[in-house]
Amino acid sequence: MSEEHYLELCDNPVQFENASSVNNVFFDEANKQVFAVRSGGATGVVVKGPDDKNSIAFRMDDKGEVKCIKFSFGNKILAVQRTSKSVEFINFIPDMPTMEYSQECKTKNASVLGFCWTSWNEIVFITDQGIEFYQVIPDKRSLKLQKNQSINVNWYMYCPETSVILLSTTVQGNVLQPFVFRNGTMSKMSKFEIELPAVPKPAKLSLSERDIAVATIYGQLYVMYLKHHSRTVNSPGAEVVLYHLTREGACKKTHVLKLNTTGKFALNVVDNLVVVHHQSSQTSIIFDIKVKDPDSTLNVHQPVLPARSIHPYKIPLRGPTAVGSQTPVPCELYSSTWSVFQPDIIISASEGYLWYLQVKLQPAVILLKDKGKLMDFLLRRRDCKMVILSVCSQMLIGGERGSLPVIATVFDKLNQVYKEYLEAEQSYTMAVESGQSRGNPSLKRPVRTQAVIDQSDMYTHVLSIFTEKKDVSHKFIIAVLMEYIRSLNLFQITVQHYLYELVIKTLVHHNLFYMLHQFLQYHVLSDSKPLACLLLSLESTYPPAHQLSLDMLKRLSTANDEIVEVLLSKHQVLGALRFIRSVGGHDNVSARKFLDAARQAGDEMLFYTIFRFFEQRNQRLRGSPNFTPGEHCEEHVAYFKQVFGEQALMKPATL
């Protein structure tokens, strides 16, 4: 069961003073910082964040209980709320005045519910009567009202990632009014209504902020509503309803996630997956909104994987009681003291820990038996490459060997993503070359995600290892290789020569020359220079390969020099000479290049044959068998004399 825990708490949590030793613990979602506040005489504050190697510690005058405390971006200005009427500010910018300054809310008789920083020097006050958008001027220790909006507010929610504030309005609280803040401006978005469950009259439900979360999923902003089980309706359980929030146009209900149980829940979003924690069963389930139900206009989703608990976590002992030999204490998972924040944060104030929730992909391989669905799931995840390649290997080699149709489906899914990336890269290159990129900041080079599994990845990590396996039939090996090539051709991706080479070497290894001949004859293997070279090198094993290679080279018509180089490097000197004669290039080739190769081969008769050939060429072209100084063959002439004697040199022909 332990290998099936697909959720885990990160190994390097943010540690802070736990609730037993401080008066209050606050979390700032924008900066991902924990504020541990201790009162008494002066107010001591310790701030810890995920990227802070050292905590920030400071003291403030004790002017009453702290209700809310947050830094602006970059820790430049601190804002502290102690009363329902005003917010105090302290500059943390070098060479700026450090005395506190204060700002009261502008609306009379309004109470400040809280505040949100939208940039390093812009802040929004949310009151029960509306919102007020200010610019902070630190050097003047003052604030300037930019814009305000009157609206009755029950509670609010902020999404720092998109700078959207959601206000709950009306008596039932289920009409939500979003505002977005960009570049110093405040814009009102379309308000929308959350459908509450039906209850018997005269009872009325109201929308609680505990049942709402705002998060970005696949680059789109969603409001997630935890709709609890209604006892009056024959409902199988609670559900999470997703409302898609767009800059323009109405907010629409787009997805329903079926929880199939009741109780207390909490929501996170990790790697574009909606995670629903269930306290009483101490398990979590995950949903992928990209998994579509073909029979539903409104996407109704079931969990992608069965419910499992978060992987057990052990907390090392701290403080004076901690001894090196003591074992870490198991952490109480799904504790009632846990607080969950978007997108992926879990805080235990009692333990003094902030964790990032993480998805482990390997357990999904065990739990998702359908390879097509598994591949769809993995391709959408952040760190998927090595897991996908491992699945491909297991599918070909391990006990989980798949059928050819399943293997074909997996290859097609991989190559579709690969093709989309290649097309995006090509479009970007063309735009840059044509000058469209100038003055167009939106044009960006496509990001190569881990989901792009190219031919090199497949060759290195899967196919080259697979073809070496002794316990796999050669028919299956060749069928798999051809299936991958078929898939590449389907998506019009140019097949790299090393894949064709793998096919040829496999065929030759199993003496399947008739199949090799057919593949070449019917152009199943596309023409290329490296392929022609490989065929030439097979001549001794399979004599027809020489002619097959020549036919391919003639079709290519541009490969002569490369072929000569490759053959010479493989010490196939006569083969190289025979080839260059067949294409009519023997009058122009370098004699020294061939003589060098013949010397390196260490075969005296081979050297004699090559030397004599070029003597005859010299005689035919220049009327003398002697080499000219420009050909730099003096050392080879000396070697010939040494081995065969001067009398063996060809005499000039006389008329």
C-alpha positions in Angstrom: 0.0 0.0 0.0 2.9 2.4 0.8 3.9 2.6 -2.9 0.4 3.8 -3.7 0.7 7.2 -1.7 0.5 9.6 -4.6 0.6 12.7 -2.4 3.4 13.8 -0.1 4.5 16.7 2.0 7.7 18.3 0.8 11.0 17.3 2.4 12.2 20.9 3.1 9.3 22.6 4.9 9.4 26.1 6.3 9.8 25.9 10.1 8.5 28.6 12.4 7.7 29.0 16.1 4.7 26.9 16.9 1.4 28.2 18.3 2.3 27.2 21.9 5.2 29.7 22.0 3.6 32.7 20.2 0.3 34.6 20.5 -0.6 34.5 16.8 0.5 32.9 13.5 -0.4 34.6 10.2 0.1 33.4 6.7 0.5 35.8 3.7 -0.5 34.0 0.5 1.1 36.5 -1.8 4.6 36.2 -0.5 4.1 32.7 1.0 5.4 34.0 4.4 4.5 32.9 7.9 4.4 35.6 10.6 4.9 34.4 14.2 3.8 37.3 16.5 4.5 37.4 20.2 3.1 40.2 22.3 4.1 41.5 25.7 5.8 44.9 26.3 6.8 45.1 22.7 5.5 43.0 19.8 8.1 40.6 18.5 7.7 39.3 15.0 9.6 36.5 13.2 8.9 36.1 9.4 9.8 32.9 7.5 9.3 32.3 3.8 10.2 29.5 1.4 13.0 31.5 -0.3 14.4 33.2 2.9 17.6 31.5 4.0 17.4 33.6 7.2 14.2 34.6 9.0 13.4 38.3 9.3 13.0 39.4 13.0 11.9 42.7 14.3 10.0 44.5 17.1 7.1 46.9 17.0 5.4 49.0 19.7 2.6 47.0 21.3 -0.5 49.0 20.3 -3.0 46.2 20.7 -3.7 42.8 19.2 -2.5 42.2 15.6 -5.4 41.2 13.3 -3.5 41.0 10.1 0.2 41.6 9.0 1.8 41.4 5.6 4.8 42.6 3.7 4.5 44.2 0.3 6.4 42.4 -2.5 10.1 42.4 -1.9 9.6 43.0 1.8 9.8 46.7 1.2 6.8 48.0 3.3 5.1 46.3 6.2 1.3 46.7 6.8 -0.3 45.9 10.1 -4.0 46.0 11.0 -4.8 46.3 14.7 -8.3 47.9 14.6 -11.3 47.8 12.3 -10.7 51.4 11.2 -7.1 51.7 10.1 -3.9 50.1 8.9 -0.4 51.0 10.0 2.7 51.0 7.8 6.5 50.7 8.5 9.1 51.2 5.8 11.8 48.5 5.4 13.5 50.3 2.5 17.1 51.4 3.2 17.5 55.2 3.8 13.7 55.7 4.2 12.0 57.0 7.4 11.1 54.0 9.7 8.5 55.7 11.9 5.1 54.1 11.6 2.4 55.9 9.6 -1.3 55.1 9.4 -4.2 55.2 7.0 -7.9 55.2 8.0 -10.5 53.8 5.7 -12.3 56.6 3.8 -15.8 55.2 4.1 -17.6 56.4 7.2 -18.8 53.8 9.8 -17.0 51.1 7.7 -15.0 48.3 9.2 -11.8 47.0 7.6 -12.1 43.3 7.0 -8.5 43.0 5.7 -6.1 44.2 3.1 -4.1 42.9 0.1 -0.9 44.1 -1.5 -1.1 44.2 -5.3 2.4 45.5 -5.9 5.3 46.7 -3.8 3.6 50.1 -3.2 -0.1 49.4 -4.0 -2.6 48.1 -1.4 -6.3 47.4 -1.3 -8.4 47.8 1.8 -11.5 45.6 1.9 -14.2 46.9 4.2 -17.8 45.8 4.9 -18.9 48.6 2.6 -16.6 48.2 -0.3 -13.0 48.4 -1.4 -10.4 51.2 -1.4 -7.3 51.1 -3.7 -4.3 53.1 -2.5 -0.8 53.9 -3.7 1.7 54.0 -0.8 4.3 56.8 -0.9 7.0 55.6 1.5 9.3 58.6 1.5 6.3 60.9 2.4 4.9 58.3 4.8 1.5 58.7 3.3 -1.1 57.0 1.0 -3.0 58.3 -2.0 -6.5 57.0 -2.8 -6.5 55.8 -6.4 -10.0 54.4 -6.7 -12.8 53.1 -4.5 -16.1 51.1 -5.0 -19.1 51.0 -2.6 -20.6 47.5 -2.2 -21.8 45.5 0.8 -19.2 42.9 1.6 -19.6 39.8 3.8 -16.1 38.4 3.2 -13.4 38.4 0.6 -10.8 36.2 -1.0 -7.6 37.1 -2.9 -5.7 35.3 -5.6 -2.2 36.8 -5.7 -1.2 34.9 -8.9 -3.8 36.8 -10.9 -4.3 39.9 -8.7 -8.1 39.1 -8.5 -10.1 39.9 -5.3 -13.4 38.2 -4.9 -16.1 39.9 -2.7 -19.1 38.0 -1.2 -22.2 40.2 -1.4 -26.0 39.9 -0.7 -27.7 38.4 2.4 -26.9 34.8 1.4 -23.4 35.8 0.4 -23.6 33.7 -2.8 -23.3 36.6 -5.3 -19.6 37.1 -5.9 -18.1 40.3 -7.3 -14.5 40.0 -8.7 -12.1 42.9 -9.2 -8.8 42.7 -11.0 -5.7 44.9 -10.3 -3.2 45.4 -13.1 -0.5 48.1 -13.6 -2.0 50.5 -11.1 -5.6 50.1 -12.3 -8.6 48.5 -10.7 -11.2 46.9 -13.0 -14.6 45.4 -12.2 -15.3 42.0 -13.6 -18.7 40.4 -14.2 -20.4 39.3 -11.0 -21.9 35.8 -10.8 -24.1 33.7 -8.5 -23.1 30.5 -6.8 -26.0 28.0 -6.8 -26.6 26.9 -3.2 -28.1 23.5 -2.3 -31.9 23.3 -1.9 -33.1 23.3 1.7 -36.7 23.1 3.1 -38.4 26.4 3.8 -38.2 28.6 5.7 -34.5 27.7 6.3 -31.9 29.5 4.2 -28.4 28.7 3.5 -25.6 31.2 3.2 -22.3 30.9 1.4 -19.3 30.5 3.7 -15.8 31.5 2.7 -14.7 28.1 4.1 -16.4 26.5 1.0 -14.7 28.8 -1.6 -11.2 28.6 -3.1 -9.7 30.5 -6.0 -6.9 29.0 -8.1 -5.4 28.8 -11.5 -5.8 25.5 -13.3 -4.2 24.9 -16.7 -3.6 28.7 -17.0 -7.3 29.6 -16.4 -8.8 31.1 -13.2 -11.4 29.1 -11.4 -13.6 29.7 -8.4 -14.1 26.3 -6.6 -17.2 25.9 -4.6 -17.5 23.0 -2.1 -21.1 22.1 -2.4 -22.1 20.0 0.6 -24.5 17.0 0.6 -28.1 18.1 0.9 -30.1 15.9 3.2 -33.4 16.8 1.5 -32.2 15.6 -1.9 -31.3 12.1 -2.8 -27.7 13.0 -3.4 -24.8 10.5 -3.2 -22.5 13.1 -1.6 -20.8 16.4 -1.8 -19.2 17.9 -4.9 -16.9 20.6 -6.0 -18.3 23.0 -8.6 -15.9 25.0 -10.7 -16.8 28.4 -12.1 -14.5 29.7 -14.9 -13.6 33.3 -14.3 -12.6 35.3 -17.4 -11.4 38.9 -17.9 -14.2 39.5 -20.4 -17.7 38.0 -20.4 -19.8 36.1 -17.8 -18.4 33.6 -15.3 -19.7 30.1 -16.2 -20.2 26.9 -14.3 -17.9 24.5 -16.2 -17.0 21.5 -14.1 -18.5 19.3 -11.4 -16.2 17.1 -9.3 -18.0 14.2 -7.7 -16.7 13.4 -4.2 -19.1 10.5 -3.5 -19.0 11.0 0.2 -19.9 13.6 2.9 -18.0 15.3 5.7 -15.3 18.0 6.2 -13.2 18.7 3.1 -10.3 21.0 2.1 -9.0 21.9 -1.3 -5.6 22.3 -2.9 -4.4 22.6 -6.5 -1.1 20.8 -7.3 0.4 20.4 -10.8 -3.0 21.4 -12.3 -4.8 18.7 -10.3 -7.6 19.5 -7.9 -6.8 17.7 -4.6 -9.7 17.2 -2.2 -8.8 16.2 1.4 -11.4 14.3 3.5 -10.8 14.7 7.2 -12.8 11.8 8.7 -11.4 9.1 6.3 -8.0 10.8 6.4 -7.6 10.3 2.6 -7.3 12.6 -0.4 -8.5 12.3 -4.0 -7.4 14.0 -7.1 -9.3 15.3 -10.2 -8.0 16.3 -13.6 -10.4 18.6 -15.4 -8.8 17.8 -18.7 -10.3 14.3 -18.5 -13.4 14.9 -20.5 -16.7 13.0 -20.2 -17.9 12.6 -23.9 -21.6 12.3 -22.8 -21.8 15.5 -20.8 -22.0 19.1 -21.9 -21.1 20.1 -18.4 -18.0 18.2 -17.5 -18.8 15.8 -14.6 -15.7 14.3 -13.2 -14.9 11.2 -11.1 -11.6 11.0 -9.2 -8.6 10.1 -11.5 -7.2 7.7 -8.9 -8.7 5.9 -5.9 -8.6 7.7 -2.5 -5.3 7.4 -0.7 -3.8 9.1 2.4 -0.9 11.5 2.1 2.4 9.7 2.5 3.4 9.4 6.2 5.6 12.2 7.4 8.0 12.2 10.4 8.9 15.4 12.3 12.4 15.6 13.8 12.4 16.7 17.5 13.5 20.2 18.1 14.6 22.3 21.1 16.3 21.3 24.4 14.5 17.9 24.5 15.9 16.8 21.2 18.6 14.1 21.4 20.5 12.8 18.4 19.5 9.2 19.0 15.8 9.9 19.3 13.7 8.9 16.3 11.5 11.5 14.5 7.9 11.7 15.6 5.1 10.7 13.1 3.1 13.8 12.0 -0.6 13.7 12.6 -2.0 13.8 9.0 -5.3 15.5 8.3 -5.2 17.2 11.8 -8.0 19.5 12.8 -5.2 22.1 13.4 -4.2 22.1 9.8 -4.9 25.1 7.6 -4.9 24.7 3.8 -4.0 27.6 1.5 -4.0 27.9 -2.3 -2.6 26.6 -4.4 -0.6 23.8 -2.6 0.2 24.9 0.9 -0.6 23.1 4.2 0.3 24.7 7.5 0.3 23.1 11.0 0.4 26.0 13.5 0.6 23.5 16.4 3.8 21.9 14.9 5.3 25.1 13.4 5.5 23.7 9.9 4.6 25.0 6.4 4.6 22.3 3.7 4.1 22.3 0.0 2.0 19.4 -1.1 3.5 17.4 -4.0 2.1 14.8 -6.4 4.2 11.6 -6.9 3.7 10.1 -10.4 5.1 6.6 -9.9 2.1 5.4 -7.8 -0.2 6.5 -10.7 1.5 3.9 -12.9 0.4 1.2 -10.4 -3.1 2.5 -9.9 -4.0 3.5 -13.5 -4.1 0.2 -15.4 -5.4 1.7 -18.7 -2.1 2.7 -20.5 -3.9 5.3 -22.7 -5.5 7.1 -19.7 -2.2 6.8 -17.8 -0.3 8.4 -20.6 -2.9 11.3 -20.9 -2.5 11.8 -17.1 1.3 11.8 -17.2 1.7 14.0 -20.2 -0.1 16.9 -18.3 2.2 16.7 -15.3 5.3 18.8 -14.6 8.0 16.2 -14.0 6.8 13.5 -16.2 9.6 12.6 -18.7 11.4 9.8 -16.8 8.2 8.3 -15.6 6.8 8.2 -19.1 10.0 6.6 -20.5 9.9 4.1 -17.6 6.3 3.2 -18.5 7.3 2.7 -22.2 10.1 0.4 -21.1 7.9 -1.7 -18.9 5.3 -1.9 -21.6 7.9 -3.5 -23.9 10.1 -5.4 -21.6 8.6 -6.0 -18.2 5.8 -8.1 -16.9 3.4 -5.3 -18.0 4.0 -6.0 -21.7 1.3 -4.4 -23.8 -0.3 -5.5 -27.0 0.7 -3.8 -30.2 -2.6 -1.7 -30.4 -1.9 -0.4 -26.9 1.8 0.4 -27.7 0.5 2.2 -30.9 -1.9 4.3 -28.8 0.9 5.3 -26.4 3.3 6.2 -29.3 0.6 8.3 -31.0 -0.1 10.2 -27.7 3.6 10.9 -27.2 4.1 12.0 -30.9 1.1 14.2 -30.9 2.6 16.3 -28.1 6.0 16.1 -29.8 4.5 17.4 -33.1 2.7 20.2 -31.4 6.0 21.4 -29.9 7.8 21.1 -33.3 5.1 23.2 -35.0 5.2 25.8 -32.3 9.0 26.0 -32.6 8.8 26.3 -36.4 6.1 29.0 -36.2 8.3 31.0 -33.8 11.4 30.6 -36.0 9.5 31.8 -39.1 8.1 34.8 -37.2 11.6 35.7 -36.0 13.2 35.3 -39.5 10.4 37.4 -41.1 10.8 40.2 -38.5 7.4 39.7 -36.9 9.0 39.4 -33.5 10.0 43.1 -33.4 7.6 45.1 -31.4 5.6 42.0 -30.5 6.3 41.2 -26.8 3.6 38.5 -26.8 5.7 36.4 -29.2 7.7 34.1 -27.0 9.8 31.0 -27.8 7.7 27.9 -27.0 8.7 26.2 -23.7 9.9 22.7 -24.1 8.1 20.9 -21.3 9.0 17.4 -20.0 6.0 16.1 -21.9 8.0 16.5 -25.2 9.4 13.0 -25.7 11.5 13.2 -28.8 13.2 10.5 -30.9 16.5 10.8 -29.1 14.7 10.2 -25.7 12.9 7.2 -27.0 16.1 5.8 -28.7 18.4 6.3 -25.7 16.1 5.3 -22.8 13.7 2.8 -24.4 14.3 1.4 -27.9 18.1 0.8 -28.0 17.8 -1.1 -24.6 14.8 -3.0 -25.8 16.5 -4.3 -29.0 19.3 -5.8 -26.9 16.9 -8.0 -24.9 17.6 -11.7 -25.4 14.2 -12.9 -24.0 12.1 -10.9 -26.4 11.2 -12.3 -29.9 12.8 -10.5 -32.8 9.3 -10.3 -34.5 8.0 -8.3 -31.6 11.1 -6.1 -31.5 10.8 -5.3 -35.3 7.0 -4.8 -35.0 7.5 -2.2 -32.1 10.2 -0.3 -34.0 8.1 -0.2 -37.1 5.1 0.9 -35.0 7.1 3.9 -33.6 8.2 4.8 -37.2 4.6 4.5 -38.4 3.5 6.9 -35.6 6.2 9.5 -36.5 5.1 9.3 -40.1 1.5 9.7 -39.1 2.3 13.1 -37.5 4.6 14.0 -40.4 7.7 14.0 -38.2 11.0 13.4 -40.0 12.4 10.0 -38.8 15.9 10.3 -37.6 18.4 8.0 -39.3 19.5 6.3 -36.0 16.0 4.7 -35.7 16.3 3.3 -39.2 19.8 2.0 -38.3 18.3 0.3 -35.3 15.8 -1.5 -37.5 18.5 -2.5 -40.0 20.9 -3.7 -37.3 18.1 -5.7 -35.7 17.2 -7.3 -39.0 20.8 -8.2 -39.8 21.4 -9.5 -36.3 18.6 -12.0 -36.9 19.6 -12.7 -40.5 16.3 -11.3 -41.8 17.8 -10.1 -45.0 14.7 -10.7 -47.1 12.7 -8.3 -44.8 15.5 -5.7 -45.0 15.4 -6.0 -48.8 11.6 -5.5 -48.8 11.8 -2.5 -46.4 14.3 -0.8 -48.7 12.6 -1.8 -51.9 9.2 -0.4 -50.8 10.8 2.7 -49.1 9.6 1.8 -45.7 13.0 3.0 -44.6 13.6 6.5 -46.0 16.7 7.3 -48.0 19.5 9.1 -46.1 23.3 9.3 -46.3 23.9 7.6 -42.9 21.6 4.7 -43.9 23.5 4.3 -47.2 26.8 4.2 -45.3 25.4 1.5 -43.0 24.3 -0.6 -46.0 27.7 -0.3 -47.6 29.3 -1.5 -44.4 27.0 -4.6 -44.6 28.3 -5.7 -48.0 30.5 -8.5 -46.6 27.6 -9.9 -44.6 24.9 -9.3 -47.2 26.4 -8.7 -50.8 23.2 -7.2 -52.3 23.5 -4.4 -49.7 26.2 -2.8 -51.9 23.8 -2.3 -54.8 20.9 -1.3 -52.5 23.3 1.4 -51.0 24.3 2.6 -54.5 20.7 2.9 -55.6 19.9 4.9 -52.5 22.9 7.2 -53.0 22.0 7.8 -56.6 18.5 8.8 -55.5 20.1 11.2 -53.0 22.7 12.4 -55.5 24.5 14.7 -53.0 26.2 12.3 -50.7 29.3 11.2 -52.6 32.0 12.9 -50.5 30.4 11.8 -47.2 30.2 8.2 -48.3 33.9 8.1 -49.3 34.9 9.6 -45.9 32.8 7.1 -44.0 34.0 4.1 -46.0 37.6 5.2 -45.6 37.2 5.7 -41.8 35.9 2.1 -41.7 39.0 0.9 -43.7 36.8 -0.1 -46.6 39.3 1.4 -49.1 38.5 -0.7 -52.1 34.8 -0.3 -51.4 35.3 3.5 -51.4 37.2 3.4 -54.6 34.6 1.2 -56.3 31.9 3.6 -55.2 33.6 6.7 -56.4 34.2 5.1 -59.8 30.6 4.1 -60.0 29.5 7.7 -59.6 32.2 9.0 -62.0 34.2 11.0 -59.4 37.5 9.1 -59.5 39.3 11.6 -61.6 39.0 14.3 -59.0 39.5 12.5 -55.7 42.6 13.0 -53.5 45.2 10.2 -54.1 46.8 11.0 -50.8 43.5 10.4 -48.9 43.2 6.9 -50.3 46.9 6.1 -49.9 46.7 7.3 -46.2 43.8 4.9 -45.6 45.5 2.0 -47.3 48.7 2.5 -45.2 46.5 2.6 -42.0 44.8 -0.7 -43.0 48.2 -2.4 -42.7 47.6 -4.5 -45.9 50.6 -4.3 -48.3 48.7 -5.8 -51.3 45.8 -3.3 -50.7 48.3 -0.5 -50.7 49.9 -1.8 -53.9 46.4 -2.0 -55.6 45.5 1.6 -54.6 48.9 3.0 -55.5 48.8 1.3 -59.0 45.3 2.7 -59.6 46.4 6.3 -59.0 49.6 5.7 -61.1 47.3 4.6 -64.0 45.0 7.6 -63.4 48.1 10.0 -63.5 49.2 8.3 -66.8 45.7 8.7 -68.3 45.2 12.3 -67.2 48.7 13.7 -67.5 50.7 11.3 -69.6 52.9 10.3 -66.7 52.4 7.9 -63.8 54.4 10.1 -61.4 52.6 12.1 -58.7 53.0 16.0 -58.8 54.4 17.8 -55.8 51.0 19.4 -55.1 49.5 15.9 -54.3 51.9 15.5 -51.3 52.4 11.8 -51.9 56.2 11.7 -51.5 56.1 9.6 -48.3 53.8 7.0 -50.0 56.1 6.8 -53.1 59.1 6.2 -50.7 57.1 3.5 -48.8 56.2 1.8 -52.1 59.9 1.7 -53.2 60.8 0.3 -49.7 58.3 -2.5 -49.8 58.1 -3.4 -53.5 61.4 -2.0 -54.9 61.9 0.9 -57.3 61.5 -1.4 -60.3 57.9 -1.9 -59.4 57.1 1.7 -60.1 55.1 2.1 -63.3 57.1 3.4 -66.2 55.9 6.3 -68.3 54.2 5.0 -71.5 56.1 5.7 -74.7 54.6 6.4 -78.1 
